[in-house]
């Protein structure tokens, strides 16, 4: 999903309507410019089918073969007039294929969390929304989470696989690195499992804020250091990186260097078809223990060579 928003802070709650139409052969830049010209509050390009778009290069925007455009407008503007203006600038297919529907105002970035439920990973590790009741399992180790705008709730297979393996690792009393921490879910889970200290690293400022907040709400912030990628890393017994295959390969020398002898390595965020290349990048420093798969995704678990 690609989204462009105009500023709306400080505006009183209001209703909106959405215009949706296929991008077809139109230029995304031309469509975006035309929609902003007629007063769109936000513009989103979404997949009309089920076609994954993975690992764009920095600054690159990849769309789908069946891309749909969704533009949000304040209810006070005239939908029919806006459609006519879009047809003039973009072509008549916009009015022929467009769908208009009413949309009530809400906290958009949190709306998707409404259906999120408590989940168990491995034998005892649970990830629960803040307001959810505690699991009935008396042995449950619970991570309470509000991811904010950062990636990581456990619902995605890459995160779920990391949590599943982490639950079985002897991290109690050890130092852990969570590289690409997102919401902080993996690092917080490690601390809940008894780790002595976690260094959480991310290049996204929003992720660092979410991690600090979630660590504080779980009562583990004194045992966690949250830092950017430019800061030095101390060695750790367990290194986790749930990012993408390309960055994992590029980071191989760095992550290898900070993993202690006989330490554990978890690498995720990659497709099954990318596992071979990622394993090859780490083969000189690690013994590959297993590759755990779910759907088209996988997680590599390895042990540092002494």
DOSE-637619 format. One record per residue: residue number from 1; y, x, z of N, C-alpha, C, O, CB in turn. Coordinates in steps of 0.2 Angstrom, whole numbers. Glycine has a CB too. Layout:
N
   semar     n_y     n_x     n_z    ca_y    ca_x    ca_z     c_y     c_x     c_z     o_y     o_x     o_z    cb_y    cb_x    cb_z
     NUM       Y       X       Z       Y       X       Z       Y       X       Z       Y       X       Z       Y       X       Z
...
REM end
This chain:
306
   semar     n_y     n_x     n_z    ca_y    ca_x    ca_z     c_y     c_x     c_z     o_y     o_x     o_z    cb_y    cb_x    cb_z
       1      -6       4       0       0       0       0       6       4       0       7       9       4       0      -5       6
       2      11       3      -4      17       6      -4      23       1      -3      23      -4      -5      19      10     -11
       3      27       3       2      32      -2       4      39       1       4      40       7       6      31      -4      11
       4      44      -3       2      51       0       2      55      -6       5      55     -12       3      54       1      -5
       5      59      -4      11      63      -9      14      70      -8      15      72      -2      15      60     -10      21
       6      74     -13      14      81     -12      15      82     -13      23      78     -17      26      85     -17      11
       7      87     -11      26      89     -11      33      90     -19      35      94     -22      31      94      -7      35
       8      87     -21      40      88     -28      43      89     -28      50      88     -33      53      83     -32      40
       9      90     -22      54      90     -22      61      96     -26      63     102     -26      60      91     -15      63
      10      96     -29      68     101     -33      71     102     -40      68     107     -44      70     107     -29      70
      11      98     -42      63      98     -48      60      95     -53      64      89     -52      66      96     -48      53
      12      97     -59      65      94     -64      69      88     -67      66      87     -66      60      99     -71      71
      13      83     -69      70      77     -72      67      78     -77      62      82     -81      62      72     -75      72
      14      74     -76      56      75     -81      50      69     -81      47      64     -77      48      81     -78      46
      15      68     -86      42      63     -87      38      64     -84      31      69     -82      29      61     -95      37
      16      58     -83      28      58     -79      21      54     -83      16      50     -87      18      56     -72      22
      17      54     -81      10      50     -83       5      47     -76       1      51     -71       1      52     -88       0
      18      42     -77      -2      39     -71      -5      37     -72     -12      35     -78     -14      32     -68      -2
      19      39     -68     -17      38     -68     -24      33     -63     -25      34     -57     -24      44     -68     -28
      20      27     -65     -28      22     -61     -30      20     -61     -37      20     -67     -40      15     -62     -26
      21      19     -56     -41      17     -56     -48      14     -49     -50      15     -44     -46      23     -57     -52
      22      10     -49     -55       6     -43     -57      11     -38     -60      16     -39     -64       1     -44     -62
      23      10     -31     -58      14     -26     -61      13     -25     -68      17     -24     -72      13     -19     -57
      24       6     -26     -70       4     -26     -77       7     -19     -80       5     -14     -77       7     -31     -82
      25      10     -19     -86      12     -13     -89      19     -10     -87      22      -6     -89      12     -13     -96
      26      22     -14     -82      29     -12     -80      29      -6     -76      24      -4     -73      32     -18     -76
      27      35      -3     -76      36       3     -72      37       1     -65      42      -3     -64      42       8     -75
      28      34       4     -60      35       2     -53      43       4     -51      45       0     -47      31       6     -48
      29      45       9     -54      52      11     -52      57       6     -55      62       4     -51      54      18     -55
      30      56       3     -61      60      -2     -64      59      -9     -60      64     -12     -59      58      -3     -71
      31      53     -10     -58      52     -16     -54      56     -16     -47      59     -21     -45      45     -18     -53
      32      55     -10     -44      58      -9     -38      66     -10     -38      69     -13     -34      57      -3     -35
      33      69      -7     -43      76      -7     -44      78     -14     -46      84     -17     -43      78      -3     -50
      34      75     -18     -50      76     -25     -52      76     -30     -46      80     -34     -45      72     -28     -57
      35      71     -29     -41      70     -33     -36      76     -31     -30      78     -36     -27      63     -32     -32
      36      77     -25     -30      83     -24     -25      89     -26     -28      94     -28     -24      83     -16     -24
      37      90     -26     -34      96     -29     -37      97     -36     -36     103     -39     -35      96     -28     -45
      38      92     -40     -35      92     -47     -34      92     -49     -27      91     -55     -25      87     -51     -38
      39      92     -44     -22      92     -45     -15      86     -45     -11      85     -48      -6      95     -51     -14
      40      80     -42     -14      74     -42     -10      75     -38      -3      78     -33      -3      68     -38     -14
      41      72     -41       2      72     -37       8      67     -32       9      68     -27      13      72     -42      14
      42      61     -33       6      56     -28       6      52     -29      -1      52     -34      -3      52     -28      12
      43      49     -23      -3      45     -23      -9      38     -20      -7      38     -14      -4      48     -20     -15
      44      33     -23      -9      26     -20      -7      22     -20     -13      21     -25     -17      23     -23      -1
      45      19     -14     -15      14     -14     -21       7     -14     -17       5      -9     -13      15      -8     -25
      46       3     -19     -19      -4     -19     -16      -9     -19     -22      -8     -21     -27      -4     -25     -12
      47     -16     -18     -19     -21     -18     -24     -24     -25     -25     -25     -29     -20     -27     -14     -21
      48     -24     -27     -31     -26     -34     -33     -34     -35     -33     -36     -40     -33     -24     -36     -40
      49     -37     -29     -33     -44     -29     -32     -47     -26     -26     -45     -27     -20     -47     -26     -39
      50     -51     -21     -27     -54     -16     -22     -55      -9     -24     -61      -7     -25     -61     -19     -19
      51     -49      -6     -26     -50       0     -29     -46       5     -25     -40       5     -24     -46       0     -36
      52     -50      10     -21     -47      15     -17     -43      20     -20     -44      22     -26     -52      18     -13
      53     -37      21     -17     -33      27     -20     -32      32     -14     -29      30      -9     -26      24     -22
      54     -35      38     -15     -35      42      -9     -32      49     -11     -32      51     -17     -43      44      -8
      55     -29      52      -6     -27      59      -6     -21      60     -12     -22      64     -16     -32      64      -7
      56     -16      56     -12     -11      58     -16      -8      64     -14      -7      66      -9      -5      52     -16
      57      -5      68     -19      -1      74     -18       5      73     -15       8      67     -15       0      78     -24
      58       8      78     -11      15      77      -8      20      74     -13      21      77     -18      17      83      -5
      59      23      68     -11      28      65     -15      25      61     -21      29      58     -24      32      70     -18
      60      19      61     -22      16      57     -27      14      50     -25      12      49     -19       9      60     -29
      61      15      45     -29      14      38     -28       9      36     -33      10      36     -39      20      33     -28
      62       3      34     -31      -3      32     -35      -3      24     -34      -4      22     -28      -9      35     -34
      63      -4      21     -40      -5      13     -39     -12      12     -42     -15      16     -44       1       9     -43
      64     -13       6     -43     -20       3     -45     -20       1     -52     -14      -1     -54     -23      -2     -40
      65     -26       0     -55     -26      -3     -62     -24     -10     -61     -22     -13     -66     -33      -2     -65
      66     -25     -14     -56     -23     -21     -55     -18     -21     -49     -20     -23     -43     -29     -25     -53
      67     -12     -19     -50      -7     -19     -45      -3     -25     -45      -1     -27     -50      -2     -13     -46
      68      -2     -28     -39       2     -34     -38       8     -32     -34       8     -28     -29      -2     -39     -34
      69      14     -35     -36      20     -34     -32      22     -40     -28      22     -45     -30      26     -33     -38
      70      24     -38     -22      26     -43     -17      33     -42     -15      34     -36     -12      21     -44     -11
      71      37     -46     -16      44     -45     -14      46     -51      -9      45     -57     -10      49     -45     -20
      72      49     -49      -3      52     -53       2      59     -55       1      63     -50       1      50     -50       9
      73      61     -61       2      68     -63       1      70     -68       7      65     -71      10      69     -67      -6
      74      76     -67       9      78     -72      14      78     -79      11      80     -80       5      85     -70      17
      75      77     -84      15      76     -91      13      83     -93      10      83     -98       6      74     -95      19
      76      88     -91      12      95     -93      10      96     -91       3     101     -94       0     100     -90      14
      77      92     -87       0      93     -85      -7      89     -90     -12      84     -93      -9      91     -78      -9
      78      91     -91     -18      88     -96     -22      82     -93     -26      83     -88     -30      94     -98     -27
      79      76     -95     -25      70     -92     -28      70     -93     -35      69     -89     -39      64     -96     -25
      80      72     -99     -38      72    -101     -45      77     -96     -49      76     -93     -54      74    -108     -46
      81      83     -95     -46      88     -91     -49      86     -84     -49      87     -80     -54      95     -91     -45
      82      83     -81     -43      80     -75     -43      75     -73     -48      74     -68     -51      77     -73     -36
      83      70     -78     -49      65     -78     -54      68     -77     -61      66     -73     -65      60     -84     -54
      84      73     -81     -63      76     -81     -69      79     -74     -70      79     -71     -76      82     -86     -70
      85      83     -71     -65      86     -65     -66      81     -59     -67      82     -55     -71      90     -63     -60
      86      75     -60     -63      69     -55     -64      66     -56     -71      65     -50     -74      64     -56     -59
      87      66     -62     -74      63     -63     -81      68     -59     -86      65     -56     -91      62     -70     -82
      88      74     -60     -85      79     -57     -89      78     -49     -89      79     -46     -94      86     -59     -87
      89      77     -46     -83      77     -39     -83      70     -36     -84      70     -30     -86      80     -37     -76
      90      65     -40     -82      58     -37     -83      54     -40     -88      49     -37     -90      55     -38     -76
      91      56     -46     -90      52     -49     -95      49     -56     -93      49     -57     -87      46     -45     -97
      92      48     -60     -98      46     -67     -96      39     -68     -92      38     -73     -89      45     -71    -102
      93      35     -63     -92      28     -63     -89      29     -64     -82      25     -67     -78      24     -57     -91
      94      35     -62     -79      36     -63     -72      36     -70     -70      33     -72     -65      43     -59     -70
      95      40     -74     -73      41     -81     -71      34     -85     -73      33     -90     -70      47     -84     -75
      96      30     -83     -78      24     -86     -80      19     -85     -75      14     -89     -74      22     -84     -87
      97      19     -79     -72      13     -77     -67      15     -77     -60      11     -76     -56      11     -70     -69
      98      21     -78     -58      24     -77     -52      21     -82     -47      20     -88     -49      31     -77     -51
      99      20     -81     -41      18     -86     -36      24     -85     -30      25     -79     -28      11     -84     -33
     100      26     -91     -28      32     -91     -23      29     -95     -17      26    -100     -17      38     -94     -25
     101      29     -91     -11      27     -95      -5      32     -93       1      35     -88       1      20     -93      -3
     102      32     -98       6      36     -97      12      33     -93      17      27     -93      17      37    -104      15
     103      37     -89      20      34     -84      25      39     -84      31      45     -83      31      34     -76      22
     104      36     -85      37      39     -86      43      40     -79      46      36     -74      45      36     -90      48
     105      46     -78      49      48     -71      52      43     -69      57      40     -74      61      55     -71      55
     106      41     -63      58      37     -61      63      38     -53      64      41     -50      60      29     -62      62
     107      34     -50      69      35     -43      70      29     -40      65      23     -39      67      33     -41      77
     108      31     -38      59      27     -37      53      22     -31      55      16     -32      54      30     -35      47
     109      24     -26      58      20     -20      59      15     -21      64      10     -17      65      24     -14      61
     110      15     -27      68      10     -28      73       6     -34      72       1     -36      75      13     -29      80
     111       8     -38      66       4     -44      65      -4     -43      63      -8     -47      65       7     -47      59
     112      -5     -37      60     -12     -35      59     -16     -34      65     -23     -35      65     -13     -29      54
     113     -13     -33      71     -17     -32      77     -20     -38      80     -23     -38      85     -12     -28      82
     114     -18     -44      78     -19     -50      81     -27     -51      82     -29     -54      87     -16     -56      78
     115     -31     -49      77     -38     -50      77     -42     -44      79     -48     -44      79     -40     -52      70
     116     -38     -39      82     -42     -33      84     -45     -34      91     -42     -37      96     -37     -27      85
     117     -52     -33      91     -56     -34      97     -58     -28     100     -58     -22      97     -62     -39      96
     118     -61     -28     106     -64     -22     110     -70     -20     106     -74     -24     104     -65     -24     117
     119     -71     -13     106     -77     -11     102     -80      -5     106     -77      -1     110     -75      -8      95
     120     -87      -4     106     -90       1     109     -92       6     104     -94       4      98     -96      -2     113
     121     -92      12     106     -94      18     102     -99      22     106     -97      25     112     -88      22     100
     122    -105      23     103    -110      27     107    -113      23     113    -113      17     113    -107      34     110
     123    -114      26     118    -118      23     124    -112      20     129    -114      15     132    -122      28     128
     124    -107      23     130    -102      21     135     -95      20     133     -91      18     137    -103      25     141
     125     -93      23     128     -86      23     126     -83      17     123     -86      15     118     -84      29     121
     126     -78      14     126     -75       8     123     -68       9     121     -64      12     125     -76       2     128
     127     -66       6     116     -59       6     114     -56      -2     114     -59      -6     111     -57       9     107
     128     -51      -3     118     -49     -10     119     -42     -11     119     -38      -6     120     -51     -12     126
     129     -40     -16     116     -32     -18     116     -30     -18     123     -34     -20     128     -31     -25     112
     130     -24     -17     124     -21     -17     131     -22     -23     135     -24     -23     141     -13     -15     131
     131     -22     -29     132     -22     -35     135     -29     -38     136     -30     -43     139     -18     -40     132
     132     -34     -34     133     -41     -37     133     -44     -36     140     -42     -31     143     -45     -33     127
     133     -49     -40     141     -53     -40     147     -57     -34     147     -59     -32     142     -57     -46     149
     134     -58     -31     153     -63     -25     153     -70     -27     151     -72     -32     153     -63     -22     160
     135     -74     -22     148     -81     -24     146     -85     -25     153     -83     -23     158     -84     -18     142
     136     -90     -29     152     -94     -31     158     -99     -25     160    -101     -24     166     -99     -37     156
     137    -100     -20     155    -104     -14     157    -100     -10     162     -95      -8     161    -104     -10     150
     138    -104      -9     168    -101      -5     173    -100       2     172     -96       6     175    -105      -6     180
     139    -104       5     167    -104      12     165     -99      13     160     -98      19     157    -111      14     163
     140     -95       8     158     -90       9     152     -85      13     153     -82      13     159     -87       2     150
     141     -83      18     149     -77      22     149     -72      19     144     -74      19     138     -79      29     147
     142     -67      17     146     -62      12     142     -56      16     140     -52      19     145     -60       6     146
     143     -54      16     134     -48      18     131     -44      12     130     -46       8     126     -49      23     125
     144     -38      11     133     -33       6     131     -28       8     126     -26      13     127     -30       3     138
     145     -28       4     121     -24       7     115     -19       2     112     -21      -4     111     -28       9     110
     146     -13       4     111      -8       1     106      -6       6     101      -2      10     103      -2      -3     110
     147      -9       6      95      -7      11      90       0      11      88       2      16      85     -12      11      85
     148       4       6      89      10       6      86      10       6      79       7       2      75      14      12      89
     149      14      11      76      14      12      68       9      18      66      10      20      60      21      13      66
     150       5      20      71       1      26      69      -6      24      68      -8      19      70       2      32      75
     151      -9      28      64     -16      27      62     -21      28      68     -20      33      71     -18      31      56
     152     -26      24      69     -31      25      74     -32      20      79     -29      20      84     -30      31      77
     153     -37      15      77     -39      10      82     -46      10      83     -49       7      88     -37       3      80
     154     -50      14      79     -57      14      79     -60       9      74     -66       9      73     -60      12      86
     155     -56       5      71     -59       0      66     -61       3      60     -65       1      56     -53      -6      65
     156     -57       9      58     -59      12      52     -65      17      53     -66      20      58     -53      17      49
     157     -70      17      48     -76      21      49     -75      28      51     -79      31      55     -80      20      43
     158     -70      31      48     -69      38      50     -67      39      57     -70      44      60     -63      41      46
     159     -63      35      60     -62      35      67     -68      33      71     -70      37      76     -56      31      69
     160     -71      28      69     -77      26      73     -83      31      73     -86      32      78     -80      19      69
     161     -84      35      68     -89      40      67     -87      46      72     -92      48      76     -90      43      60
     162     -81      47      72     -79      53      77     -80      50      84     -83      54      88     -71      54      76
     163     -78      44      86     -79      42      93     -86      42      95     -88      43     100     -76      35      94
     164     -91      40      90     -98      39      91    -101      46      93    -105      46      98    -101      36      85
     165     -99      51      89    -101      58      90     -98      61      97    -102      64     101    -100      62      85
     166     -92      59      98     -88      62     104     -92      60     110     -92      63     115     -81      60     103
     167     -94      53     110     -97      51     116    -103      55     118    -105      54     124     -99      43     115
     168    -106      58     113    -112      62     115    -111      69     117    -116      73     118    -117      61     109
     169    -105      72     116    -103      79     117    -102      81     124     -99      77     128     -98      81     112
     170    -104      87     126    -102      89     133     -95      92     134     -94      98     135    -108      94     135
     171     -90      87     133     -83      90     134     -81      90     141     -75      92     142     -79      85     129
     172     -84      87     146     -82      87     153     -80      94     155     -84      99     154     -87      84     157
     173     -74      95     157     -71     101     160     -69     106     154     -67     112     156     -76     104     164
     174     -69     104     148     -67     108     143     -60     107     139     -58     101     140     -73     108     137
     175     -58     111     135     -52     110     132     -54     108     125     -58     110     122     -48     117     131
     176     -49     103     122     -51     100     116     -44     100     112     -39      99     114     -53      92     117
     177     -45     100     105     -40      99     100     -41      93      96     -46      92      94     -39     106      96
     178     -36      89      96     -36      83      91     -31      84      86     -25      83      87     -35      76      95
     179     -33      87      80     -28      89      75     -28      83      70     -32      81      67     -31      95      71
     180     -21      80      69     -20      74      66     -21      68      70     -25      64      69     -25      74      59
     181     -18      68      76     -20      64      81     -18      56      80     -22      52      83     -16      66      88
     182     -14      55      76     -12      48      74     -10      44      80      -5      46      83     -18      44      71
     183     -14      39      83     -12      35      89     -14      39      95     -13      37     101     -16      29      89
     184     -18      45      94     -20      48     100     -27      46     103     -29      49     108     -16      48     106
     185     -30      42      99     -37      39     101     -42      44     103     -46      43     108     -39      34      96
     186     -43      49      98     -48      54     100     -47      58     106     -51      59     110     -50      58      93
     187     -41      61     106     -39      65     112     -39      61     118     -42      64     123     -32      68     111
     188     -37      55     118     -37      51     125     -45      49     126     -46      50     132     -33      44     124
     189     -49      48     121     -56      47     123     -59      53     126     -63      52     130     -59      45     116
     190     -57      59     123     -60      65     126     -58      66     133     -62      68     137     -58      71     122
     191     -52      64     135     -50      65     142     -53      60     146     -55      61     152     -42      64     142
     192     -54      54     144     -58      49     148     -65      51     149     -68      49     154     -57      42     144
     193     -68      55     144     -75      57     145     -75      64     149     -80      67     150     -77      59     138
     194     -69      66     152     -69      71     157     -66      78     154     -67      83     158     -76      72     159
     195     -64      78     148     -61      84     146     -55      87     150     -52      83     153     -58      84     139
     196     -55      93     151     -49      96     156     -42      95     153     -38      94     156     -51     103     157
     197     -42      97     146     -35      96     143     -36      95     135     -41      97     132     -32     103     144
     198     -32      91     133     -32      90     125     -25      92     122     -20      91     125     -33      83     124
     199     -25      96     117     -19      97     113     -19      92     107     -24      93     103     -19     105     111
     200     -15      88     106     -14      83     101      -9      85      96      -3      86      98     -13      76     104
     201     -11      86      90      -6      89      85      -6      84      79     -10      80      77      -9      95      82
     202       1      83      76       2      79      70       8      81      67      13      83      71       2      71      72
     203       9      80      61      15      81      57      20      75      57      25      76      55      13      83      50
     204      17      69      59      21      63      59      24      62      66      21      61      71      16      57      57
     205      31      61      66      34      60      72      32      54      75      32      53      81      42      60      71
     206      31      48      71      29      42      74      22      43      78      21      40      83      28      37      69
     207      17      47      75      11      48      78      12      51      85       8      50      89       6      52      73
     208      16      56      85      17      60      91      20      55      97      18      55     102      22      66      90
     209      25      51      95      27      46      99      22      41     102      21      39     108      33      42      96
     210      18      38      97      12      34      99       7      37     103       5      34     108       9      31      93
     211       5      44     102       1      47     106       3      48     113       0      47     118      -1      54     103
     212       9      50     114      12      51     121      12      44     124      10      44     130      20      54     120
     213      14      39     121      14      32     124       7      30     126       6      28     132      18      27     120
     214       2      31     122      -4      29     124      -7      33     129     -11      31     133      -9      29     117
     215      -6      40     129      -8      44     134      -6      42     141      -9      42     146      -7      51     133
     216       1      40     141       4      38     147       1      32     150      -1      31     156      11      37     147
     217       0      27     146      -3      21     148     -10      21     150     -13      17     153      -2      16     142
     218     -14      26     147     -21      27     150     -21      32     156     -27      34     158     -25      30     144
     219     -15      34     158     -15      39     164     -18      46     163     -20      49     168     -19      35     169
     220     -17      48     157     -20      55     155     -15      59     152     -16      65     150     -26      54     150
     221      -8      57     152      -3      62     149      -2      68     153      -1      73     149       3      58     150
     222      -4      69     159      -3      76     162      -8      81     159      -7      87     160      -4      76     170
     223     -14      78     157     -19      83     154     -18      84     146     -23      86     143     -26      80     156
     224     -13      81     143     -12      81     136      -5      85     134       0      83     137     -12      74     133
     225      -6      89     129       0      92     126       0      89     119      -4      90     115      -1     100     126
     226       6      87     117       7      84     111      12      88     107      18      89     110      10      76     112
     227      10      90     101      15      95      98      14      94      90       9      91      87      13     102      99
     228      19      97      86      19      97      79      14     102      76      12     107      80      26      98      77
     229      14     102      70       9     107      67      12     114      67       8     119      65       7     105      60
     230      18     115      68      21     121      67      20     125      74      21     131      74      29     121      66
     231      18     122      79      17     126      85      10     129      86       6     127      82      17     121      91
     232      10     135      89       4     138      90      -2     134      94       0     130      98       5     145      94
     233      -8     136      92     -14     132      95     -17     137     100     -19     143      98     -18     129      90
     234     -19     135     106     -24     139     110     -31     137     108     -32     131     105     -22     138     117
     235     -36     141     109     -43     140     107     -45     134     112     -43     133     117     -47     146     108
     236     -50     131     109     -53     125     112     -61     125     111     -63     127     106     -50     118     110
     237     -64     122     116     -72     121     115     -74     116     110     -79     116     107     -75     119     122
     238     -69     111     109     -71     105     104     -64     104     100     -59     103     103     -73      99     108
     239     -65     105      93     -60     104      89     -61      98      84     -67      97      81     -59     110      84
     240     -57      93      84     -58      87      80     -52      86      75     -46      87      77     -58      80      85
     241     -54      84      69     -48      83      64     -51      77      60     -55      78      56     -47      90      60
     242     -47      72      60     -49      66      57     -43      65      52     -38      61      53     -50      60      61
     243     -43      68      46     -37      68      42     -40      66      35     -42      61      33     -33      75      42
     244     -39      71      30     -42      70      23     -45      76      21     -44      82      24     -36      68      18
     245     -49      76      16     -53      81      13     -49      87      11     -51      93      13     -58      79       8
     246     -44      86       7     -40      92       5     -37      96      11     -38     102      11     -34      89       1
     247     -33      93      15     -30      96      21     -36     100      25     -35     105      28     -26      92      25
     248     -42      96      26     -47      99      30     -49     106      27     -50     111      30     -53      95      30
     249     -50     106      20     -52     112      17     -46     118      18     -48     124      19     -53     111       9
     250     -40     116      17     -34     120      18     -34     123      25     -32     129      26     -28     117      16
     251     -36     119      30     -35     121      37     -41     125      40     -41     126      45     -34     115      41
     252     -46     126      35     -52     129      38     -51     135      41     -54     136      47     -57     130      32
     253     -47     140      39     -46     146      43     -43     145      50     -45     148      55     -42     151      39
     254     -38     140      50     -35     139      56     -39     136      61     -40     138      67     -29     135      55
     255     -43     131      59     -47     127      64     -53     131      66     -56     130      71     -49     120      61
     256     -56     135      61     -61     140      63     -59     145      69     -63     146      73     -64     143      57
     257     -53     147      68     -50     152      72     -49     150      79     -50     153      84     -44     155      70
     258     -48     143      80     -46     141      87     -52     137      90     -52     135      96     -41     136      86
     259     -58     137      87     -64     134      90     -68     140      93     -70     145      90     -68     131      84
     260     -69     139     100     -73     144     103     -80     145     101     -83     140      98     -72     142     111
     261     -83     151     102     -90     152     101     -94     147     104     -93     145     110     -92     159     103
     262     -99     144     100    -104     139     102    -100     132     103    -103     128     106    -107     141     109
     263     -94     132     101     -90     126     102     -92     121      97     -95     122      92     -82     127     102
     264     -89     115      97     -90     109      93     -85     108      88     -79     109      90     -92     103      97
     265     -86     105      82     -82     104      77     -83      97      74     -89      96      72     -81     109      72
     266     -78      93      74     -79      86      71     -74      85      65     -68      86      67     -78      80      76
     267     -76      84      59     -72      84      54     -73      77      50     -78      75      48     -73      89      48
     268     -68      73      50     -68      66      47     -62      64      42     -58      68      42     -70      61      52
     269     -62      58      40     -57      56      35     -59      58      28     -55      58      24     -51      60      37
     270     -65      59      27     -68      61      20     -73      56      17     -77      53      21     -70      68      20
     271     -73      56      11     -79      52       8     -85      56       8     -85      62       8     -77      50       1
     272     -91      52       7     -97      56       7     -97      61       1    -101      66       1    -103      50       6
     273     -94      59      -5     -94      63     -10     -90      70      -9     -91      74     -13     -91      60     -16
     274     -86      70      -4     -82      76      -2     -85      80       3     -82      86       4     -75      74       0
     275     -91      78       6     -93      82      11     -96      89       9     -95      93      13     -99      78      14
     276     -99      90       4    -101      96       1     -95     101       1     -96     107       4    -104      96      -5
     277     -90     100      -2     -84     104      -2     -81     106       5     -79     112       6     -79     101      -7
     278     -81     101       9     -78     102      16     -83     107      20     -81     112      23     -77      96      19
     279     -90     105      19     -94     110      23     -94     117      20     -95     121      24    -102     107      22
     280     -93     118      14     -93     124      11     -87     128      14     -88     134      15     -93     124       3
     281     -82     125      15     -76     128      17     -77     131      24     -73     136      27     -70     124      17
     282     -81     128      28     -82     130      35     -89     133      36     -91     135      42     -82     124      40
     283     -93     134      31    -100     137      32    -100     144      35    -105     145      38    -103     137      25
     284     -95     148      34     -95     155      36     -95     155      44     -97     160      47     -90     159      33
     285     -91     150      47     -90     150      54     -94     146      58     -94     146      64     -83     149      55
     286     -98     141      55    -101     136      58    -108     134      56    -110     136      50     -97     129      58
     287    -113     132      60    -119     129      59    -118     122      58    -116     119      63    -125     131      64
     288    -120     119      52    -119     112      51    -125     108      55    -131     109      53    -119     110      44
     289    -123     104      59    -128     100      63    -130      94      60    -136      93      59    -125      98      70
     290    -125      90      58    -127      84      54    -121      81      51    -115      82      53    -130      78      59
     291    -122      77      46    -117      73      43    -118      65      44    -123      63      41    -116      74      35
     292    -114      62      48    -115      55      49    -111      51      44    -105      52      43    -113      53      57
     293    -114      45      42    -111      41      36    -110      34      39    -114      31      42    -115      42      30
     294    -105      31      36    -104      24      37    -100      21      31     -95      24      29    -100      22      43
     295    -103      17      27    -100      14      21    -100      20      16    -104      24      15     -93      11      22
     296     -94      21      13     -93      27       9     -90      33      12     -89      38       9     -89      25       3
     297     -89      33      19     -86      38      23     -91      42      27     -97      40      27     -81      35      28
     298     -89      48      29     -93      52      33     -89      56      38     -83      57      37     -98      56      29
     299     -93      59      43     -90      63      48     -95      69      48    -101      69      49     -89      60      55
     300     -92      75      48     -96      82      49     -96      84      56     -91      85      59     -94      87      44
     301    -102      85      59    -103      88      65    -106      95      65    -111      96      62    -107      84      70
     302    -102     100      67    -105     107      67    -104     111      73    -100     109      78    -101     111      61
     303    -107     117      74    -107     121      80    -104     128      78    -106     130      73    -113     121      84
     304    -100     130      82     -97     137      80    -102     143      81    -106     143      86     -91     138      85
     305    -102     147      76    -107     153      76    -104     158      81     -98     159      81    -107     156      69
     306    -109     160      85    -106     165      90    -105     172      87    -103     177      91    -112     166      96
REM end
